[in-house]
Amino acid sequence: MSAAEGSEDGLPPLREVIAAHGLAAKKSLGQHFLLDLNLTRRIARAAGDIGSQDVIEIGPGPGGLTRALLMEGARRIIAVERDDRAAAALAEVQAAYPGKLELVQADALEVDEADHISGPARIVANLPYNISTALLLKWLSIEPWPAWLMSMTLMFQKEVAERIVAAPGSKAYGRLSVISQWRCEAFIAFDVGARAFTPPPKVVSSIVHMTPRAMTGDDPTLRSVERVTAAAFGQRRKMLRASLKQVFADPEGACASAGIAPTERAERLDVPAFLALARLLDAGAG
Ligand SMILES: C[S@@+](CC[C@H](N)C(=O)[O-])C[C@H]1O[C@@H](n2cnc3c(N)ncnc32)[C@H](O)[C@@H]1O
């Protein structure tokens, strides 16, 4: 055990917690635990103001990141965990921090976070990779946007993190980039090597920090952004005049109205261009 895996909070070291509660990692639940307190505290610090706003943590597992968040001054954590085996380990954290940790035993894809928070909240999580993009798209779909959401500080596979922040013209640029960058300012805070996890995943991971942008009366509806990006990137090698046939009766006319060359391809269009097309759909040009 390294010094960083010690128990500065008076609770047992995480390796002991995992052994005592039989929390052997389950692949089906995307379990890759972080045991290094230096790292989990760094993630907690990247989240911003957690001392005056609620934190929603997805998948606390044995509680490493949860404990780091509490050590960094989290006011109140709502932790959503699907693995019932984690409850006993988390009960020890609840006892050490009375009133600060609420455990919601549920599938995070099904939970309505608004039912559990007491006001504005930040999402912080070392996400299960099998559902990480589904969870992100769920949060990016909060309506009205951004409602209670103050920020998201999330661990993804590096490849997914790169898709989130990708610029037009790059290979990683796609639907996830457009929807993420429309809704949020997003940046990769730092990378985390596979060896930081127990058991190690096959790939490098990255922490992405995302802050919601305010929507204005000029912003299109989410539904139209989803439709336009699905059509354009569903056939990303095709020119827009072909790929947009799925959503516009007159794709060339739509491109002209949006100030886009109909011979352009999806991967080269910037976010404002997609928003211009989505606004046309909202205006009934479909
Ligand atoms: C990558 S592990 C992170 C564990 C812990 N937070 C850490 O950093 O060591 C992902 C966690 O998400 C949980 N999980 C997986 N699928 C879930 C779901 N659908 N809803 C809620 N939690 C889920 C797993 O049981 C696991 O505890």
The ligand as an SDF file (V2000), in Angstrom:
LIG
                    3D

 27 29  0  0  0  0  0  0  0  0999 V2000
  -15.3470    3.1730  -12.6930 C   0  0  0  0  0  0  0  0  0  0  0  0
  -16.2010    2.6210  -11.2480 S   0  0  0  0  0  0  0  0  0  0  0  0
  -15.8930    3.9600  -10.1330 C   0  0  0  0  0  0  0  0  0  0  0  0
  -15.9410    3.5690   -8.6760 C   0  0  0  0  0  0  0  0  0  0  0  0
  -15.4770    4.6240   -7.6800 C   0  0  0  0  0  0  0  0  0  0  0  0
  -16.2180    5.8500   -7.8240 N   0  0  0  0  0  0  0  0  0  0  0  0
  -14.0040    4.9120   -7.8250 C   0  0  0  0  0  0  0  0  0  0  0  0
  -13.6840    5.9600   -8.4360 O   0  0  0  0  0  0  0  0  0  0  0  0
  -13.2110    4.1010   -7.3870 O   0  0  0  0  0  0  0  0  0  0  0  0
  -17.8960    2.8430  -11.7750 C   0  0  0  0  0  0  0  0  0  0  0  0
  -18.9520    2.6730  -10.6990 C   0  0  0  0  0  0  0  0  0  0  0  0
  -20.2490    2.8610  -11.3000 O   0  0  0  0  0  0  0  0  0  0  0  0
  -21.1450    1.8590  -10.8230 C   0  0  0  0  0  0  0  0  0  0  0  0
  -22.1830    1.6660  -11.8550 N   0  0  0  0  0  0  0  0  0  0  0  0
  -22.1170    0.9180  -12.9770 C   0  0  0  0  0  0  0  0  0  0  0  0
  -23.2510    1.0150  -13.6850 N   0  0  0  0  0  0  0  0  0  0  0  0
  -24.0650    1.8530  -12.9820 C   0  0  0  0  0  0  0  0  0  0  0  0
  -25.3950    2.3540  -13.1910 C   0  0  0  0  0  0  0  0  0  0  0  0
  -26.1010    2.0200  -14.2780 N   0  0  0  0  0  0  0  0  0  0  0  0
  -25.9200    3.1900  -12.2700 N   0  0  0  0  0  0  0  0  0  0  0  0
  -25.2070    3.5400  -11.1620 C   0  0  0  0  0  0  0  0  0  0  0  0
  -23.9590    3.1000  -10.9210 N   0  0  0  0  0  0  0  0  0  0  0  0
  -23.3880    2.2730  -11.8170 C   0  0  0  0  0  0  0  0  0  0  0  0
  -20.2690    0.6560  -10.5900 C   0  0  0  0  0  0  0  0  0  0  0  0
  -20.8690   -0.2800   -9.7170 O   0  0  0  0  0  0  0  0  0  0  0  0
  -18.9930    1.3090  -10.0400 C   0  0  0  0  0  0  0  0  0  0  0  0
  -19.1100    1.4650   -8.6450 O   0  0  0  0  0  0  0  0  0  0  0  0
  1  2  1  0
  2  3  1  0
  2 10  1  0
  3  4  1  0
  4  5  1  0
  5  6  1  0
  5  7  1  0
  7  8  2  0
  7  9  1  0
 10 11  1  0
 11 12  1  0
 11 26  1  0
 12 13  1  0
 13 14  1  0
 13 24  1  0
 14 15  1  0
 14 23  1  0
 15 16  2  0
 16 17  1  0
 17 18  1  0
 17 23  2  0
 18 19  1  0
 18 20  2  0
 20 21  1  0
 21 22  2  0
 22 23  1  0
 24 25  1  0
 24 26  1  0
 26 27  1  0
M  CHG  2   2   1   9  -1
M  END
$$$$
